Amino acid sequence: MYPVQAPLSVTQNAPALAFMWFLSSFAGVWGIMSGGAVVQKELAKKLPASFIDSVPQGTAIMYALIPKAPYVPPATH
């Protein structure tokens, strides 16, 4: 935060910090979204079809799999 404020005048500090926090939040949302999509796609590729069919598809597969993790066949661990 301080490197952003140092070269600016006092009147420009608030808009610069607001823009910095906006970019940080925006990047966080995109990072979480893309990471979740990658995990979900990899789970769908690597888990057996019979196991995936037992999971409800209404929500993201990775969240639905958390309670079923102990029942995953040993070959997929």
C-alpha positions in Angstrom: 0.0 0.0 0.0 2.8 2.5 0.9 4.6 2.1 -2.5 1.4 3.1 -4.2 0.9 6.2 -2.0 4.5 7.4 -1.9 4.7 9.1 -5.4 1.2 10.5 -5.3 -0.2 13.7 -3.9 -2.5 13.6 -0.9 -5.6 14.1 -3.1 -4.7 11.1 -5.2 -4.2 8.6 -2.4 -7.8 7.6 -2.0 -8.5 6.8 -5.6 -5.2 5.0 -6.0 -5.9 2.8 -3.0 -9.5 2.1 -4.1 -8.2 1.1 -7.5 -5.5 -1.1 -5.9 -8.1 -2.9 -3.7 -10.4 -3.3 -6.7 -7.7 -5.0 -8.7 -6.8 -7.2 -5.8 -10.3 -8.3 -5.3 -10.9 -8.8 -9.0 -7.7 -11.0 -9.3 -8.8 -13.0 -6.2 -12.2 -13.8 -7.7 -10.7 -14.9 -11.0 -8.0 -16.9 -9.3 -10.5 -18.8 -7.2 -12.9 -19.3 -10.1 -10.3 -20.6 -12.5 -8.7 -22.8 -9.8 -12.1 -24.3 -9.0 -12.8 -25.0 -12.6 -9.5 -26.8 -13.1 -10.0 -28.9 -10.0 -13.5 -29.8 -11.1 -12.4 -30.7 -14.6 -9.5 -32.9 -13.3 -11.8 -34.7 -10.9 -14.2 -35.4 -13.6 -11.4 -36.9 -15.8 -9.7 -39.0 -13.2 -12.5 -40.4 -11.1 -14.3 -43.6 -12.2 -17.5 -43.0 -14.1 -19.4 -45.2 -11.6 -18.3 -43.0 -8.7 -19.1 -39.8 -10.6 -22.6 -41.1 -11.3 -23.3 -41.5 -7.6 -22.6 -37.8 -7.0 -25.3 -35.2 -7.5 -24.5 -32.9 -10.4 -26.5 -29.9 -9.3 -23.5 -28.4 -7.5 -19.9 -28.4 -8.3 -18.5 -31.9 -8.3 -15.6 -31.1 -6.0 -17.8 -29.8 -3.2 -20.2 -32.8 -3.5 -17.2 -35.2 -3.2 -15.9 -33.9 0.1 -18.2 -36.1 2.3 -17.6 -39.1 -0.1 -13.8 -38.9 0.0 -13.4 -41.9 2.3 -15.4 -44.1 -0.1 -13.2 -43.4 -3.2 -11.8 -46.6 -4.6 -8.1 -47.0 -3.6 -6.9 -47.0 -7.2 -7.9 -43.3 -7.6 -6.1 -41.9 -4.5 
